[in-house]
């Protein structure tokens, strides 16, 4: 991210100069959405939002685990990819409408493995259904010399609608006193997989290494590889339920790259985000932290560490968010507060803090 984030900011500044093109259609961008996970424009009766995202390298884990389990795991990998797209879209208050797929291969023969290809297709369709979105098509380029012939690069895009317009969430209503509700992750999701893969290379049994369940985890013990492949939750139905319950949502964060530093993503100075209670860490993430020798500052600044999503609301609404999560089979915790102070994140129980300069993903800070 040290190299990537400055490039992202540079791109945001250049992209902003193109905003005037929307006026040809009688539309206008929402400038405050630049630097958010999804870009938003005003269509008059509603806002529209769009995002493009990719899986990363998690499918390489699926490929390596297949000889161990006899399964392709591409139905889970498909859900991960759609989750990466949709979970970034919903943070601005958008309901997903259409998802498209971009599956790039180094050789079209990748699709000759009909079991794997079928699992990918079926998993993608099922994930779109979970998101409440239509799968609108996609692109499957064969990029010889760019993509390894044995692999696939999975990505896609989505468009969503913010209606009524009052549901637009860009952090402008965040205030000292707001509560931070953290919603459970299912494991590593799709961030930190390069590190996880390097760890597998030095484990004597690699991905077949037994991984005992953490206290409170459901299900029997599993292997490291299978635990890494637990699919990412799609939080769209949960967020829709939160809005339907009349909750006054002040901000939403998809906790992906940058770990818990993302809790200060809002474009607001003078606010500090204090975590008072730390959710249980999934066994696979505790294993990665231990095996990689990461201290808490490194681990929580890189991985989701058990919190996959965050909802910021007035104190009176925190319990309603926790209840909505439970209705969707998700654990959630009224875990922190927003207070006046220098921009930063403090994880009080761990004695870990990040200042504002440690997260620079938008132009202007």
C-alpha positions in Angstrom: 0.0 0.0 0.0 3.0 2.3 0.5 3.4 2.3 -3.3 -0.3 1.8 -4.3 -2.0 4.5 -2.2 -0.1 7.5 -3.7 -1.0 6.2 -7.2 -4.6 6.0 -6.2 -4.7 9.5 -4.9 -3.0 10.7 -8.1 -5.7 9.0 -10.2 -8.4 10.5 -8.1 -7.1 14.0 -8.8 -6.9 13.3 -12.6 -10.3 11.7 -12.6 -12.0 14.6 -10.9 -11.1 16.8 -13.9 -13.4 14.6 -16.1 -16.5 15.1 -14.0 -17.9 17.7 -16.3 -18.7 15.1 -18.9 -21.7 14.1 -16.9 -23.4 17.4 -17.7 -24.0 16.2 -21.3 -26.6 13.8 -19.9 -28.1 16.3 -17.4 -26.3 14.5 -14.5 -23.8 15.6 -11.9 -21.2 13.7 -9.8 -21.3 13.8 -6.0 -17.8 15.1 -5.4 -17.6 13.8 -1.8 -17.8 10.3 -3.2 -14.3 10.5 -4.7 -12.0 8.5 -2.4 -14.9 6.4 -1.1 -15.2 2.7 -2.1 -17.9 3.6 -4.7 -18.3 6.5 -7.0 -21.7 8.3 -6.9 -23.6 10.5 -9.3 -26.9 12.3 -9.2 -29.6 11.2 -11.6 -32.3 13.5 -10.2 -34.8 11.1 -8.6 -32.0 8.9 -7.2 -28.3 8.5 -6.8 -26.4 5.8 -8.7 -23.2 4.3 -7.5 -20.6 2.2 -9.3 -17.5 0.2 -8.2 -15.0 -2.1 -9.8 -13.1 -4.6 -7.7 -11.0 -7.8 -8.0 -10.4 -10.9 -5.9 -6.6 -10.8 -5.7 -4.7 -14.1 -5.3 -7.2 -16.2 -3.2 -7.9 -18.5 -6.2 -4.3 -19.6 -6.0 -5.1 -21.1 -2.6 -8.1 -22.9 -4.1 -5.9 -24.4 -6.8 -3.3 -25.5 -4.2 -6.0 -27.0 -1.9 -7.8 -28.9 -4.6 -5.5 -32.0 -4.5 -6.0 -32.1 -0.7 -9.8 -31.9 -0.7 -10.8 -33.1 -4.1 -12.9 -30.0 -4.6 -12.2 -26.9 -6.8 -13.6 -24.5 -4.2 -14.4 -22.1 -7.0 -17.9 -21.6 -5.8 -16.5 -20.0 -2.7 -13.9 -18.1 -4.7 -16.8 -16.7 -6.9 -18.6 -15.6 -3.7 -15.4 -13.9 -2.5 -15.1 -11.9 -5.7 -18.7 -10.8 -5.8 -18.4 -9.9 -2.1 -15.4 -7.7 -2.8 -17.4 -5.9 -5.4 -20.8 -5.6 -3.6 -19.5 -4.9 -0.1 -17.7 -1.8 -1.5 -20.8 -0.7 -3.3 -23.2 -0.8 -0.3 -21.0 1.5 1.9 -22.5 4.5 0.2 -26.0 3.3 0.9 -26.5 1.8 -2.5 -28.6 -1.3 -3.2 -26.9 -3.5 -5.8 -28.7 -3.7 -9.1 -26.3 -5.2 -11.7 -23.1 -7.1 -11.3 -20.8 -7.9 -14.2 -17.8 -10.3 -14.4 -14.3 -10.0 -15.7 -12.5 -13.3 -15.9 -9.1 -13.0 -17.6 -7.0 -16.1 -18.3 -3.6 -16.7 -19.9 -5.1 -19.5 -22.0 -8.7 -20.2 -22.9 -7.9 -23.9 -22.1 -8.4 -22.9 -18.4 -12.1 -23.4 -19.0 -11.6 -26.9 -20.3 -11.8 -28.0 -16.6 -15.6 -28.2 -16.6 -15.9 -28.9 -12.9 -13.9 -25.9 -12.0 -15.6 -23.7 -14.6 -19.1 -24.9 -13.5 -18.3 -24.2 -9.9 -17.2 -20.7 -10.8 -20.4 -20.0 -12.8 -22.7 -21.5 -10.3 -21.0 -19.7 -7.4 -21.1 -16.4 -9.2 -24.8 -16.7 -9.9 -25.5 -17.7 -6.3 -23.5 -14.8 -5.0 -25.4 -12.3 -7.2 -28.6 -13.8 -5.7 -27.3 -13.3 -2.2 -26.6 -9.6 -3.1 -30.1 -9.2 -4.6 -28.5 -8.2 -7.9 -28.8 -9.3 -11.6 -25.7 -10.8 -13.2 -25.6 -8.6 -16.3 -22.8 -10.3 -18.3 -19.1 -9.8 -18.5 -15.8 -10.3 -20.3 -13.5 -13.4 -20.5 -10.3 -12.2 -22.3 -7.4 -14.6 -23.0 -4.3 -12.6 -22.2 -1.3 -14.7 -23.2 1.9 -13.3 -21.8 0.1 -11.3 -19.2 -1.8 -13.9 -17.2 -0.2 -17.2 -16.3 -1.9 -19.9 -18.4 -2.6 -22.0 -15.3 -4.5 -19.2 -13.5 -7.4 -16.8 -13.8 -7.7 -13.2 -12.7 -11.2 -12.7 -11.2 -12.8 -9.2 -11.0 -16.0 -7.4 -11.8 -18.1 -4.3 -11.4 -21.5 -3.3 -10.0 -24.0 -0.5 -10.3 -26.4 0.2 -7.5 -29.1 2.7 -6.6 -29.5 5.0 -3.6 -33.2 5.5 -3.2 -34.5 7.4 -1.4 -31.7 9.9 -1.8 -31.6 10.4 2.0 -29.9 7.0 2.2 -26.7 8.4 0.7 -23.9 7.7 3.2 -20.7 9.7 2.8 -19.7 10.4 6.4 -20.8 14.0 6.5 -23.1 13.3 9.4 -20.6 11.5 11.6 -20.3 13.2 15.0 -18.6 12.8 18.3 -20.7 10.4 20.4 -21.6 8.1 17.5 -21.2 4.3 18.2 -19.2 1.9 16.1 -20.8 -1.4 15.5 -18.4 -4.1 14.2 -19.9 -7.0 12.2 -18.1 -10.4 12.2 -15.9 -11.6 9.3 -15.8 -15.2 8.3 -12.0 -15.4 8.3 -9.4 -13.8 6.1 -11.8 -12.8 3.3 -9.7 -11.7 0.3 -7.0 -9.5 1.9 -3.7 -10.7 3.1 -3.6 -13.8 0.9 -0.1 -13.2 -0.4 1.1 -13.4 3.2 -1.0 -16.4 3.9 0.4 -18.2 0.8 4.0 -17.4 1.8 3.3 -19.0 5.2 2.0 -22.2 3.6 5.2 -22.5 1.7 7.2 -22.8 4.9 4.8 -25.0 6.9 5.9 -28.7 6.8 2.4 -29.8 5.8 1.5 -26.7 3.8 -2.2 -26.1 3.3 -2.9 -29.5 4.9 -1.7 -28.2 8.3 -4.4 -28.9 10.9 -6.1 -25.8 12.3 -8.0 -26.2 15.5 -11.2 -24.2 15.9 -11.0 -21.1 18.0 -13.2 -21.0 21.2 -16.7 -20.4 20.1 -16.2 -21.3 16.5 -18.8 -23.7 15.0 -17.8 -26.9 13.3 -15.0 -29.4 13.6 -11.3 -28.6 13.2 -10.2 -28.1 9.7 -7.0 -27.5 7.7 -5.2 -24.2 7.1 -6.1 -24.2 3.4 -9.8 -24.9 4.0 -10.0 -22.2 6.6 -8.4 -19.7 4.3 -11.1 -20.5 1.7 -14.1 -19.7 3.9 -16.2 -17.4 1.7 -16.6 -13.8 2.5 -20.0 -12.8 3.7 -22.0 -10.5 1.4 -23.4 -7.9 3.7 -25.9 -6.4 1.3 -29.1 -7.9 2.8 -27.9 -7.0 6.3 -27.3 -3.4 5.3 -30.7 -3.2 3.5 -32.3 -4.5 6.7 -30.6 -1.8 8.8 -32.0 0.9 6.5 -35.5 -0.8 6.5 -35.4 -0.7 10.3 -35.2 3.1 10.2 -31.7 3.2 11.6 -29.9 6.6 11.2 -26.8 5.4 9.4 -23.9 7.9 9.6 -21.2 5.9 7.9 -20.3 2.4 6.7 -16.9 0.7 6.2 -16.0 -2.5 4.4 -12.9 -3.6 6.4 -10.6 -4.9 3.8 -7.0 -3.8 2.9 -5.4 -1.6 5.6 -7.3 -3.6 8.3 -8.7 -1.5 11.1 -7.1 1.6 9.9 -10.1 1.7 7.5 -12.2 2.7 10.5 -11.0 6.3 9.9 -11.8 6.3 6.2 -14.4 9.1 6.5 -13.3 12.4 5.0 -13.6 14.2 8.4 -10.9 15.9 10.5 -11.3 16.3 14.2 -12.8 12.9 14.9 -11.1 9.9 16.6 -12.4 6.3 16.5 -11.9 4.4 19.7 -12.5 0.7 19.8 -13.5 -0.4 23.3 -14.2 -4.1 22.8 -12.3 -6.4 20.4 -14.3 -9.2 18.8 -13.0 -12.8 18.8 -10.3 -13.4 16.3 -11.0 -16.3 13.9 -8.7 -19.2 14.3 -7.2 -18.8 10.8 -6.3 -15.2 11.5 -4.8 -16.0 14.9 -2.7 -18.7 13.1 -1.5 -16.3 10.5 -0.6 -13.6 13.0 1.3 -16.2 15.1 3.1 -17.9 12.3 4.0 -14.6 10.6 5.2 -13.1 13.8 3.0 -10.0 13.5 2.5 -7.9 16.6 -1.0 -6.5 17.2 -0.3 -3.2 15.5 0.8 -5.0 12.3 -2.0 -7.5 12.4 -4.9 -5.1 13.0 -3.4 -2.6 10.5 -3.4 -5.2 7.8 -6.0 -7.9 8.3 -9.7 -7.7 9.3 -9.0 -9.7 12.6 -12.6 -10.8 12.9 -14.4 -7.5 11.9 -15.5 -7.5 8.3 -17.8 -4.5 8.3 -18.5 -1.5 10.5 -21.6 0.6 11.0 -21.6 4.1 12.6 -24.8 5.2 14.2 -26.2 7.4 17.1 -26.1 5.5 20.4 -29.8 4.9 20.3 -29.5 2.9 17.1 -26.6 0.6 18.0 -28.8 -2.2 19.4 -31.0 -2.2 16.2 -27.8 -2.8 14.1 -26.7 -5.7 16.3 -30.2 -7.2 16.1 -30.3 -6.8 12.3 -27.0 -8.6 12.0 -28.3 -11.5 14.1 -31.3 -11.8 11.8 -28.8 -12.5 9.0 -26.7 -15.0 11.0 -24.0 -12.5 11.7 -22.4 -11.7 15.0 -22.1 -8.0 15.8 -20.8 -5.9 18.7 -21.4 -2.3 19.9 -17.7 -2.0 20.1 -16.6 1.6 20.0 -17.2 5.3 19.9 -16.4 8.3 17.8 -15.0 11.2 19.8 -13.5 14.7 19.2 -9.8 14.6 18.6 -7.0 14.2 16.1 -7.9 11.9 13.3 -6.9 8.4 14.2 -7.9 4.9 15.4 -7.3 3.6 18.9 -7.8 -0.1 19.8 -7.9 0.6 23.5 -7.9 -3.0 24.9 -4.7 -3.8 22.8 -2.9 -0.5 23.4 -2.7 0.0 19.6 -3.2 3.3 17.8 -2.9 4.6 14.3 -2.6 8.3 13.4 -4.4 9.8 10.4 -1.2 9.8 8.3 -1.2 6.0 8.3 -4.3 5.9 6.0 -4.0 8.1 2.9 -6.5 6.6 0.3 -8.1 9.8 -0.9 -7.0 13.1 -2.3 -6.9 15.7 0.4 -6.1 13.1 3.2 
